[in-house]
Amino acid sequence: MPAAFSAEEKTRITELLLESGRRLFTTRGLRKTSLDELVAPAGIAKSSFYQFFDSKEALYLELMMRQTAQVKRHVIDEGLLAGGDVRDGLRRFLRATVTQLTTDPLYGRLMTHPEEMAAVTRRLDPSRVADDPDNPLRALTEFIVRGQERGELVATDPAVIIGVIQAVVLTPVHADRLSDPERFPAVLDLLIDVVTAGLAPRKE
């Protein structure tokens, strides 16, 4: 019979599981992290893990969701919406997002291990993401639609524009495939300038 935990114990154990999950997922990865390793700091049995999370993937997803407010502040509030025209906003957003993905160990791990990203996203509850006021994707979509309504962005499916943006932010994963990887920062800067100029052509 599963152990019964008080509300206080559940809160404490949840935080310990999140802490060990962040440490292990970013150093060992989702697949190589065992339940034994996850539960050891919390001092609970493996079977008790499922009273807190449905799976390792669900734990990873919870870690990501807890970061959405910080991510939104960085890429949306201080990037996309920080002033200037639509092109400047997109440029800041792209640079901030690339920085987030390349410096944050949790997100960076998923970017470089697509099989782990697929495993985590399969656990994603679309309604939870859609209803999250800190969801950066929702803010980006609203920005694109407003820009199109004002004639400041190309008139195409907003999902296509988001796909182009996603293609840019994923390029650091392939930086080592360039003929001269040391030039990647300059390549990325120019790519961002070219893409934002194409998405938001200035009227003469």
N, C-alpha and C positions, 0 to 999 in steps of 0.2 A: 504494500500500500504506500503511495507517495507520501513524503513527509509534508506535514502541514506547517505553513509559515505565517507568522503574524504580518500585519501590514508593514510594520517597521522593518522586519526581516526581509520582506519582499523588496522594499525600496533599497535596502543596503545591498542585497545580493544582486539586484538588477544593475546597480552602479558598478559592482565588482565585475560582473560579466561583461559589461560594456567596456570597462577599463582593460580587462584582459583581452577582449576581442579586438580592440583598437591596436593594442601592442602586437598581438600575434598575427592579425590579418595583414598588417603593414610590413611585418618582417618575414613571415613564413608563407603568407597567402591563405586563401580560403580553403583550398583543397588539402593542404599539408597541415592545417590546424586541426587537432583532434578535440573531441569533446572533453577528454580527460584533461587536456591542457587548459581548456576554457574554464572548466568548473573548479580546478585546483585552488585558485586564489579565493574563491567563494566558500570553499569547504563543503560543497554539496555533492551528492551522487550524480552520475551522468543522467540517470532517469529523471532527476529533479529539474534538470535543465529545461525540459519541455513544459514545465509550469511557468516559465518565464519567456521563452521564445520557441516558435514552432520548429526552427532549424537554425543552422549556422548562418544561412543566407538571410534569414529574418533578422538575426542579430546585426549582421553587416548593414542591412537596410536601415535599421533603427539608428545606427551610428551616423549614417549619411543624412537621414532625415533630421537628426538633431543639429546638424551643421547648416541646414538650409538658411536660417536667418543670417548667419555670419557670411555665407556665400552670397546671398542676395545683397547684403550691404556692400560687399566688395565689388561684385560685378554689375549690379544694377544701380544702386543708390550712388555709389562713388564712381561708377563707370558710365553705364548707358545713359543715365538721367542727370549727369553732373553738369549740364550746360552745353552750349554750342549747338551746332546744327545736327541733323540726323546722321550725316556721315561721321562727324566727330564722335557722336555717341556710340555708333557701331564700332568705330576704331578703338575707343576706350574699352568697350565691352569685350571685344575680341582679345585685346592685350591682357585685360584683367582675368578673363577666363583661362587663357593659356597659362598665366602665372599661377592661378588657383590649381589647375590640373597638374602642373609640373612641380609645385612646391608642397602641396598637401599630400602626405603619404597615403591617406585613405583613398582619395579620388585617383591619385596617380597610379596606385596599384591596379585599379580597375581599368584605367586607360591602357596600361601595358599588358594586361592579361584579359583579353576579350572573352575568354571562356568563363572567367569569374564574373565579369560584367553581365554576361548572359544569364548566369545562375542567379545573380542577385535580382536582376530586373524581372525574372520570371515570378519573383515573390512580390513584385510591386502591386499595390492596390491602387488602381487608377483613380478611384474616388478620393483616396487620402491625399494623393499628389495634387489632384485638381482643386481640392478644397483648401490646400495649404496656402495661406496668404503670403508666405515667404517663398513660394515656388518661383525661381528665376525664369523658368520657361514661360510661365503665364505672363509675367511682366514683359518679357521679350516679345511675345506674340502680340500683346496689346500695343507695344511700341511700334511694331511693324505695321499693324492695321492702321494706327493713327497716321503714321508716316505716309502710307499709301493713300489714305483719304485726303491728305493735304497735297498729294502729288509729289512728295519728296523721295519716295522709294519706287522702284520699278513695279509696274502693275503685273504681278504674277502671283501664283498661289503662295500665301504666307508660309506654308509648309515647305515650299521649295527654297525660299529664302533661309529658313531655319536649317534646312539641309545643307545649304552652302556654308552657313556659319559653322555648323558641326564639322564639315569637312576641313575647314581652316583650323579649328581648335584641336583636331586630331592629328595634325601634321607633326607635332613634336615627337609622336610615337615613332615616326619613320625618319627622324633627323639623321640617324646613322647610315641611312641608305643613300644619302647625297654623295656626289662625287667628291665634295669637299665639305664634310660635316662641320668644320670650324666656322664656315660661313653661314651656318643655319640662322643665327639671330638676324643677320642682314636679309637673308632670304625671307624669313618670317615677316619682318617689318615691311618689305616690299609687297609680299603677298597680301598682307592686311590692307595696305594702301590701295592696291589694285582692286581687290574684292570690294572694299567699301566704296571706291569710286564708281565701280560698276553697279552696285546696288543702289547708290544714291547719287546719280549724275546731277551735277549742278546746272541749273538753267542759265543759258547765256543771256 
